[in-house]
């Protein structure tokens, strides 16, 4: 959630509300996202017993809630619970590589790119972009050559981590 400015068309700004203000205004959101950032999900989990008597007991007792935040953990949770669970491979080595390089996408590629977008000093901006492209090359050097995805023909969490970044690069550019 962002600050509202009545002098701005539509009222919304890109100024994040302080966490304490988010806690006050949006307590359910903060329950799902302790840092007050998106994405976050809160899923009510029904117990097996409850499912059998759902109509009779609807609302009678509180249900447990699963709370997950941060982009990639949210995607992993949804894939594991509602999808086919294939975004993170079961093979231990492939799984480790997907985890390492998904983190690399978030921590080393995207972070540098967003720093470049936000930086006002052109020299610093170019340094962030140089670093971003260097990290892209590091990723490209370990990608499979057997298909369009990180693991070749298999779409994984690494590809999920990259997709929004690449789309933003196309829309916004890279310097």
Kinemage of the C-alpha trace (Angstrom):
@kinemage 1
@onewidth
@group {chain A} dominant
@subgroup {mainchain}
@vectorlist {calphas} color= white
{ca unk a 1} P 0.000 0.000 0.000
{ca unk a 2} L 1.063 3.499 -0.854
{ca unk a 3} L 0.447 6.958 0.490
{ca unk a 4} L -2.562 8.773 -0.908
{ca unk a 5} L -2.083 12.337 -2.151
{ca unk a 6} L -5.298 14.219 -2.959
{ca unk a 7} L -3.312 16.604 -5.189
{ca unk a 8} L -2.252 13.757 -7.517
{ca unk a 9} L -4.636 12.520 -10.213
{ca unk a 10} L -6.201 9.330 -8.870
{ca unk a 11} L -4.680 10.073 -5.477
{ca unk a 12} L -2.077 7.332 -5.447
{ca unk a 13} L 1.652 7.843 -5.192
{ca unk a 14} L 4.625 5.490 -5.292
{ca unk a 15} L 5.556 6.477 -1.742
{ca unk a 16} L 5.235 3.372 0.402
{ca unk a 17} L 3.356 3.757 3.628
{ca unk a 18} L 5.479 3.252 6.747
{ca unk a 19} L 5.080 -0.258 8.172
{ca unk a 20} L 3.373 1.052 11.330
{ca unk a 21} L 0.791 2.841 9.206
{ca unk a 22} L 0.197 -0.327 7.169
{ca unk a 23} L -0.300 -2.237 10.441
{ca unk a 24} L -2.913 0.266 11.540
{ca unk a 25} L -4.786 0.495 8.222
{ca unk a 26} L -4.404 -3.051 6.909
{ca unk a 27} L -3.975 -5.526 9.800
{ca unk a 28} L -5.085 -8.529 7.697
{ca unk a 29} L -2.539 -7.659 5.033
{ca unk a 30} L 0.259 -7.361 7.610
{ca unk a 31} L -0.760 -10.732 9.027
{ca unk a 32} L -0.031 -12.208 5.594
{ca unk a 33} L 3.026 -10.037 4.923
{ca unk a 34} L 5.036 -9.132 8.025
{ca unk a 35} L 7.182 -6.684 6.025
{ca unk a 36} L 4.138 -5.096 4.426
{ca unk a 37} L 5.210 -5.952 0.883
{ca unk a 38} L 3.523 -7.806 -1.957
{ca unk a 39} L 3.055 -10.515 -2.897
{ca unk a 40} L 1.729 -12.376 0.094
{ca unk a 41} L -0.978 -14.948 0.547
{ca unk a 42} L -3.067 -16.157 3.443
{ca unk a 43} L -4.804 -19.480 2.866
{ca unk a 44} L -7.326 -20.939 5.279
{ca unk a 45} L -6.587 -24.628 5.773
{ca unk a 46} L -9.510 -26.907 6.436
{ca unk a 47} L -8.972 -29.882 8.656
{ca unk a 48} L -10.117 -33.243 7.286
{ca unk a 49} L -12.848 -33.481 9.933
{ca unk a 50} L -14.130 -30.040 9.051
{ca unk a 51} L -14.309 -30.877 5.371
{ca unk a 52} L -16.702 -33.734 6.106
{ca unk a 53} L -19.003 -31.546 8.202
{ca unk a 54} L -18.344 -28.268 6.384
{ca unk a 55} L -21.951 -27.238 5.864
{ca unk a 56} L -22.953 -27.900 9.462
{ca unk a 57} L -19.961 -26.216 11.087
{ca unk a 58} L -19.390 -23.289 8.693
{ca unk a 59} L -18.030 -20.482 10.867
{ca unk a 60} L -18.282 -22.383 14.160
{ca unk a 61} L -14.556 -22.495 14.883
{ca unk a 62} L -11.527 -20.708 13.517
{ca unk a 63} L -9.491 -22.498 10.887
{ca unk a 64} L -5.731 -22.574 10.700
{ca unk a 65} L -4.176 -20.197 8.176
{ca unk a 66} L -1.071 -20.675 6.092
{ca unk a 67} L 0.772 -17.423 5.490
{ca unk a 68} L 3.485 -17.100 2.838
{ca unk a 69} L 5.220 -13.967 1.553
{ca unk a 70} L 7.978 -13.046 -0.933
{ca unk a 71} L 7.555 -13.768 -4.635
{ca unk a 72} L 9.352 -17.056 -5.134
{ca unk a 73} L 8.153 -18.738 -1.921
{ca unk a 74} L 4.570 -17.776 -2.873
{ca unk a 75} L 5.052 -19.327 -6.329
{ca unk a 76} L 6.598 -22.471 -4.817
{ca unk a 77} L 3.722 -22.829 -2.366
{ca unk a 78} L 1.064 -22.432 -5.053
{ca unk a 79} L 2.867 -24.906 -7.322
{ca unk a 80} L 3.217 -27.475 -4.525
{ca unk a 81} L -0.355 -27.176 -3.236
{ca unk a 82} L -2.418 -26.344 -6.315
{ca unk a 83} L -0.128 -27.112 -9.265
{ca unk a 84} L 1.831 -30.157 -10.272
{ca unk a 85} L 4.874 -29.428 -8.101
{ca unk a 86} L 7.324 -29.367 -10.992
{ca unk a 87} L 8.788 -25.854 -10.717
{ca unk a 88} L 11.372 -27.190 -8.281
{ca unk a 89} L 12.825 -30.490 -9.532
{ca unk a 90} L 12.985 -33.556 -7.309
{ca unk a 91} L 16.508 -34.470 -8.457
{ca unk a 92} L 18.773 -33.166 -5.644
{ca unk a 93} L 21.356 -31.551 -7.950
{ca unk a 94} L 18.774 -29.931 -10.244
{ca unk a 95} L 16.838 -28.762 -7.189
{ca unk a 96} L 19.954 -27.162 -5.699
{ca unk a 97} L 20.795 -25.448 -9.001
{ca unk a 98} L 17.247 -24.117 -9.357
{ca unk a 99} L 17.341 -22.744 -5.799
{ca unk a 100} L 20.789 -21.179 -6.249
{ca unk a 101} L 20.020 -19.568 -9.593
{ca unk a 102} L 16.518 -18.420 -8.610
{ca unk a 103} L 18.126 -16.553 -5.728
{ca unk a 104} L 20.760 -15.238 -8.159
{ca unk a 105} L 17.993 -13.804 -10.363
{ca unk a 106} L 16.396 -12.003 -7.431
{ca unk a 107} L 19.485 -10.951 -5.515
{ca unk a 108} L 22.033 -10.241 -8.210
{ca unk a 109} L 20.233 -9.509 -11.473
{ca unk a 110} L 16.949 -7.857 -10.571
{ca unk a 111} L 18.317 -5.915 -7.623
{ca unk a 112} L 21.015 -4.273 -9.771
{ca unk a 113} L 18.517 -3.500 -12.516
{ca unk a 114} L 16.104 -1.788 -10.123
{ca unk a 115} L 18.935 0.155 -8.540
{ca unk a 116} L 19.820 1.412 -12.013
{ca unk a 117} L 16.212 2.433 -12.669
{ca unk a 118} L 15.974 4.339 -9.401
{ca unk a 119} L 19.442 5.942 -9.474
{ca unk a 120} L 19.592 9.594 -10.509
{ca unk a 121} L 23.365 9.767 -10.982
{ca unk a 122} L 24.122 8.573 -14.530
{ca unk a 123} L 27.564 7.181 -13.649
{ca unk a 124} L 26.163 5.095 -10.798
{ca unk a 125} L 23.269 4.057 -13.028
{ca unk a 126} L 25.699 2.754 -15.656
{ca unk a 127} L 27.634 0.857 -12.978
{ca unk a 128} L 24.451 -0.859 -11.775
{ca unk a 129} L 23.564 -1.801 -15.350
{ca unk a 130} L 27.068 -3.130 -15.989
{ca unk a 131} L 26.776 -5.278 -12.884
{ca unk a 132} L 23.287 -6.434 -13.891
{ca unk a 133} L 24.475 -7.542 -17.339
{ca unk a 134} L 27.519 -9.227 -15.817
{ca unk a 135} L 25.194 -11.273 -13.595
{ca unk a 136} L 22.998 -12.060 -16.624
{ca unk a 137} L 26.069 -13.446 -18.395
{ca unk a 138} L 26.917 -15.566 -15.351
{ca unk a 139} L 23.415 -17.050 -15.482
{ca unk a 140} L 23.586 -17.585 -19.246
{ca unk a 141} L 26.871 -19.470 -18.828
{ca unk a 142} L 25.256 -22.113 -16.605
{ca unk a 143} L 21.965 -22.491 -18.471
{ca unk a 144} L 21.317 -25.676 -20.402
{ca unk a 145} L 21.877 -25.455 -24.152
{ca unk a 146} L 19.188 -28.096 -24.770
{ca unk a 147} L 16.150 -25.817 -24.808
{ca unk a 148} L 14.760 -22.365 -24.096
{ca unk a 149} L 14.652 -22.697 -20.302
{ca unk a 150} L 17.217 -22.784 -17.521
{ca unk a 151} L 17.105 -26.593 -17.424
{ca unk a 152} L 16.675 -26.936 -21.181
{ca unk a 153} L 13.196 -28.157 -22.048
{ca unk a 154} L 11.955 -28.005 -18.471
{ca unk a 155} L 10.292 -24.838 -17.131
{ca unk a 156} L 11.367 -24.209 -13.511
{ca unk a 157} L 11.385 -21.621 -10.767
{ca unk a 158} L 14.434 -19.953 -12.350
{ca unk a 159} L 12.338 -19.187 -15.424
{ca unk a 160} L 9.569 -17.816 -13.192
{ca unk a 161} L 12.132 -15.582 -11.459
{ca unk a 162} L 13.379 -14.290 -14.816
{ca unk a 163} L 10.067 -13.749 -16.621
{ca unk a 164} L 8.956 -10.460 -15.013
{ca unk a 165} L 12.498 -9.107 -15.153
{ca unk a 166} L 12.815 -9.783 -18.887
{ca unk a 167} L 9.397 -8.281 -19.511
{ca unk a 168} L 10.405 -5.103 -17.688
{ca unk a 169} L 13.636 -4.983 -19.666
{ca unk a 170} L 11.602 -5.077 -22.880
{ca unk a 171} L 9.151 -2.399 -21.709
{ca unk a 172} L 11.522 -0.098 -19.857
{ca unk a 173} L 14.869 -0.875 -21.454
{ca unk a 174} L 18.300 -1.325 -20.112
{ca unk a 175} L 20.149 1.866 -20.677
